Amino acid sequence: MGNVFLWTWQASDGYRWHFRHFPPAGRPWATVVGVHGIQSHGGWYEASCRWLSDAGCDVYFLDRRGSGLNQEQRGDTPSFRRLLDDVREFVASRRGPGRPPVYLVAISWGGKIGAGLCYRQPGIIDGLALLAPGFRPRVRTSIRERWQIASASVVQPTKLFPIPLNDPALFTSQPERQAFIAQDPLALREATARFLVESLKFDIYLRRATRHVVVPVLLMLAGEDRIIDNARTRRFVDRFATPNRTILEYPGAHHTLEFEPRPEPIFRDLTEWLAEQARRRT
């Protein structure tokens, strides 16, 4: 298994956030940039990153500002567009003449980043892999909590509210993985009123984004997902403008595909899809 290196990146607004780099042993045939869900971070996905690195990809997994290793402004964001620009600026730095194509792997809530990036800056990525993307969630805050969040966003935008995903069984059926999530000191348990309102605004933005998703898309779904509504997610992805769309569903799997007892077939499917897209570009 290859090495992992921890680095920081300074965004154009001055915020410095962390990312993990998994370089391949030789010349890479693809650059893969990963973005995580609302509660997780890059440390959850090291196995798949190492798999892709061993296969010859240059892999970067970003911790979203305010989450994971990033302690400043915990659970907050200035706006959803700022989150898009964090990824946009980083991806732009990986592009250039003679460099391999860049693919974004977007997981859970991070799926919003993936689709939104295609609208924010068309052509910035060469393909998009969506793993149980959070376009159409099953789990939501109550109506009362939504009113409280909306009110706080006006008068106290940095007030923290629980993220309604604090049951580890929502993510995985594996007891050892559930224990890992429950004890994970880097997992994000709360988000600010501003972040949660921006997430809702993001949903509206994505209605317009669908016609701008023209790159190849891979959608990977967990058959027993308790967080994501798979049927509604399929319908949403069907609205993408891309003519190159692949959908894979894993019966019996739970939301965090990384935490399945045998994730290797899932990693292999992702690698083969990336390799096929790279071959089509040569």
Secondary structure, DSSP 8 states (H G I E B T S, - for coil): ----EEEEEE-TTS-EEEEEEE--SS--SEEEEEE--SS--GGGGHHHHHHHHHTTEEEEEE--TTSTT--TTTT--S-HHHHHHHHHHHHHHH--TT---EEEEEETTHHHHHHHHHHHSTTS-SEEEEES-TTSBS----HHHHHHHHHHHHH-TT-EEE-S---GGGT-S-HHHHHHHHH-TTS--EEEHHHHHHHHHHHHHHHHHGGG--S-EEEEEETT-SSB-HHHHHHHHHTS--S-EEEEEETT--S-GGGSSS-HHHHHHHHHHHHHHHHHT-
